[in-house]
Amino acid sequence: MELDLKRHLPGTVTITARAELTTGQHHRRITHFPSNKNKSAVGCTVLQHSDFCIHLEYEPRVTGYCSRPGKIRFEKTNQCYSPDFCALFDEGHMVFYELLKPTTVILQVEKDRQSGLRALFSEAGLNLEIIMLASISQSPKTHNLRHLYHHALHGTSEGARRVVATINNFDSDEVSVQHLLSSGHPANDIAYSIFYQMTSVNLSQPFNLDTRLRSS
């Protein structure tokens, strides 16, 4: 799915698409993330960027997103900027993202650059979020979501609803993964119910057979 970003931009801002990422580019390790929301692969220049894709897939308000959305030009100041990601939300607004390595944040020149960027976007009526890569790639939540997402790709909403029904019919408010598997629910449907938030678990803890699910 190709996002029509120009439709969401104010008249004072233009965007020029960047070249599509392909494998085999020198000095680049291209990763193609299988996006369910976009119904296509999302090309990422850094492996950690695919972890950010997982969080965008998990956020229910995001309807679609892309990496390397293009070069943005602010007509008023004639400044240009190329964000790492852009996401469209169901409320109709758009958010641009820059993903930073930890070493760059401590530099004063970097802090000044970020402040200038935020002011530039705010003046144009656009949203920019600057996110630390380490806060995504090194978190237990990301590890769990990565595992759940790739299983959920092979699950179904019908199967996930059966998982919810089993939990609702159980004597306790919580049911272990082991119990659901023993009850005949495929692992992919259990993962689907969690990732698409039909059930809930503590994603900050290691996910295993003893993990307990609750109906959302």
Residue, then its C-alpha position, 0 to 999 in steps of 0.5 A: m500500500e502506497l501512502d498518499l502523504k501529499r494529501h495530508l501536507p499543508g500548502t507550505v510544505t512539499i515532499t519529494a519521494r526517495a528512491e526505493l530501497t533494493t537489496g545489493q546496495h553497497h554499504r547497506r544492509i537492507t531489511h524488508f519487513p513484512s507489514n500486515k498494515n501496508k499489505s507489502a514489505v517495508g524497506c529498512t536501511v537499519l535492522q533496528h528500524s524493523d523493530f520500529c515497524i513492529h511497534l507501528e504494527y502494534e499501535p491500533r491507531v496507526t492505519g499505515y506507515c512507510s520508511r524513508p517517506g521522502k525529502i520534505r521542503f518547508e517553503k517559508t524557510n526553504q529548509c529541507y529534511s528527510p525523516d526516517f518514518c511517517a505514519l498515518f493515524d485513524e484520526g486523520h493526522m500524520v506523524f513523522y519520526e526520526l530514530l536516533k543512535p544514543t551517541t548523538v543525543i549527548l552532543q549540544v549541536e545535536k540538541d540544537r538541531q533537534s530543537g530547530l527541527r521541532a520548531l520547524f515542524s510545529e510552525a508548519g502544523l506538522n508532528l515530529e517525534i524523535i525516538m531513541l533506537a535503544s529504547i526500542s531495540q533493547s526493550p523486553k517489550t520489543h523482543n516479545l512483540r517481535h516474537l508475537y508478530h511473526h507468529a500472528l502473521h499466520g493466525t486468524s481473527e476467528g481463531a483469536r476470538r476462540v481464544v478469548a472465548t476460552i478465557n471468558n469461560f475459565d474459572s479465573d480471570e487469567v489463563s496460561v499459554q500452556h492451558l490454551l495450547s492444551s485446550g487445542h488453540p494453535a500458537n499462532d492464534i494465541a499470538y494473534s489475540i495478544f498482538y492485536q490486543m484482543t487479550s493482554v499480557n505483561l509484555s515487560q516480562p519474558f513471554n513463555l508457557d507460564t505467561r498468563l493472558r487476560s481478556s482485553 
